[in-house]
Structures are given as structure tokens and as C-alpha cells.
Amino acid sequence: MKNNLNLAFDKLGGLVPVIVQDAVSHEVLMLAFMNEEAWRRTLETGEAHYYSRSRRQLWHKGATSGHVQRVQEILVDCDADTILLRVEQVGGAACHTGYRSCFYRRLTADGLEVIGVRIFDPKEVYGSG
């Protein structure tokens, strides 16, 4: 893919938020961030790369688990400061906790209710939960 767009990385200290959506079902899978290098690698490889704010490093989604995200379509908002990736989620799970979506819990009057189905055990994949 060609990068003929100047994204506004300067608004959030070098990062832009990325909403990740299943290309077929349109289910929201996760929210992540990209820096310029993650953006470039995503465009070059066709697979999602992000910037981990907690680890302060670039990461290729699925490099450890095999649950990569193949980019099918990229949408950019009107201010060029937010990206929407429509992806093919390989392996069925986007969340590091083993669920298809990171949004697997719903707020109820009694607190958070798990509404997702766990696809893999994170301890088996990452060695921790």
C-alpha cells in the first residue's frame, strides 16, 4: 500500500488511535495505537503493527500467538488522527486474554458480565494470563 497521507501523529505525542474491526462481520475487535513506524510497517506488510504504550515498543499483532491481522481496508477520519482497520482476524482471537474481541465484557447493574467466548488459553500461548 502506498502512504500518500500525512497522519496527525503530533496530536497524541507521536501516536494515533486505531480502531480494529472484523472486515466481514464489522465486530469491533480492539483499540490500539500506531506510531509512524507501525503505520509504515502495516502499509508495507499488509498485516497490523502497533505501538505498545505499556512496553514502549513496536509489536506485530499475532507474532507470538499466530493470531495476525491481515488488513483488508484502511479508513482514516476527517482530521487524519484516527485510523479504522478492517481486518481478517487469523485464528479467531484478537484479544491477548484469549477472547475474539477485547470488548468481551458488558456493564450491568451488578458489574461486568463476560459475554464473549474464550478462544484460547493465554497461559498456553504466552506463559501467563
C-alpha positions in Angstrom: 0.0 0.0 0.0 1.1 3.5 -0.7 1.4 6.1 2.0 0.4 9.3 0.4 -1.3 10.5 3.5 0.2 12.6 6.3 -1.4 11.4 9.5 -1.5 13.7 12.5 0.9 11.8 14.8 1.7 15.0 16.6 -1.7 15.3 18.4 -1.1 12.5 20.8 2.7 12.6 21.3 3.5 10.6 18.2 0.6 8.2 18.3 -2.8 7.8 16.6 -5.6 5.6 17.9 -6.6 2.6 15.7 -10.0 1.0 15.9 -9.8 -2.6 14.6 -12.9 -4.1 13.1 -13.6 -7.5 11.5 -13.8 -6.9 7.8 -16.8 -9.2 7.3 -18.9 -9.0 10.5 -17.8 -5.4 11.4 -17.5 -6.5 15.0 -15.1 -4.2 16.9 -12.1 -6.3 17.9 -9.8 -3.9 19.7 -8.4 -0.4 20.1 -4.7 0.1 19.7 -2.2 2.8 18.8 0.3 3.3 16.0 3.3 5.4 15.7 4.8 6.3 12.3 6.9 3.1 12.2 3.9 0.9 13.0 1.9 2.7 10.3 4.7 2.2 7.8 5.2 -1.5 8.6 1.4 -2.1 8.4 1.4 -0.5 4.9 4.5 -2.5 3.8 3.4 -5.9 5.0 -0.4 -5.8 4.9 -0.5 -7.1 8.5 -1.3 -4.9 11.5 1.6 -3.5 13.5 1.0 -1.3 16.6 2.9 0.6 19.2 2.6 -0.7 22.8 2.3 2.2 25.2 2.9 -0.1 28.2 6.0 -1.8 26.8 7.1 1.3 24.8 7.8 -0.8 21.7 6.5 -1.7 18.3 4.6 -5.0 18.0 3.4 -7.1 15.2 -0.1 -8.3 16.1 0.0 -12.1 16.4 3.7 -12.5 16.2 3.7 -14.7 19.4 0.2 -16.2 19.2 -0.1 -16.6 15.4 -3.4 -14.6 15.5 -2.3 -12.0 13.0 -4.5 -9.4 11.5 -4.5 -9.2 7.7 -5.5 -5.7 6.7 -8.4 -5.7 4.2 -9.2 -2.0 4.3 -8.0 1.2 5.9 -10.2 4.2 6.7 -8.9 7.5 8.1 -11.1 10.0 9.9 -11.7 13.6 8.8 -8.9 15.0 11.0 -6.4 12.3 9.9 -5.8 11.5 13.5 -7.7 8.2 13.9 -7.5 5.0 11.8 -10.1 2.3 11.3 -8.6 -1.0 10.2 -10.9 -3.6 8.8 -9.0 -6.9 9.1 -9.2 -10.6 8.7 -8.5 -11.9 12.2 -6.5 -15.1 11.7 -7.0 -17.7 14.4 -10.3 -16.1 15.6 -9.0 -14.1 18.6 -7.8 -10.5 18.7 -7.5 -10.2 22.5 -4.4 -11.2 24.4 -6.7 -12.7 27.1 -8.0 -15.3 24.5 -11.3 -13.7 23.5 -12.3 -12.9 19.9 -12.7 -9.2 20.8 -11.2 -7.1 23.6 -14.7 -5.9 24.2 -15.9 -9.2 25.7 -17.5 -7.7 28.9 -20.7 -5.8 29.3 -21.5 -3.4 32.1 -24.7 -4.4 34.0 -26.3 -3.2 37.2 -24.3 -5.9 39.0 -20.9 -5.0 37.4 -19.1 -6.5 34.4 -20.6 -9.6 32.8 -18.5 -11.7 30.4 -20.4 -12.0 27.1 -17.6 -13.4 24.9 -16.3 -16.9 24.4 -12.6 -17.5 25.2 -11.0 -19.0 22.1 -7.6 -19.8 23.6 -5.9 -20.0 26.9 -3.3 -17.2 27.2 -1.2 -19.2 29.7 -0.6 -21.8 26.9 0.2 -19.2 24.3 2.1 -16.5 26.4 3.0 -18.4 29.5 0.9 -16.0 31.7 -2.7 -14.7 31.9 
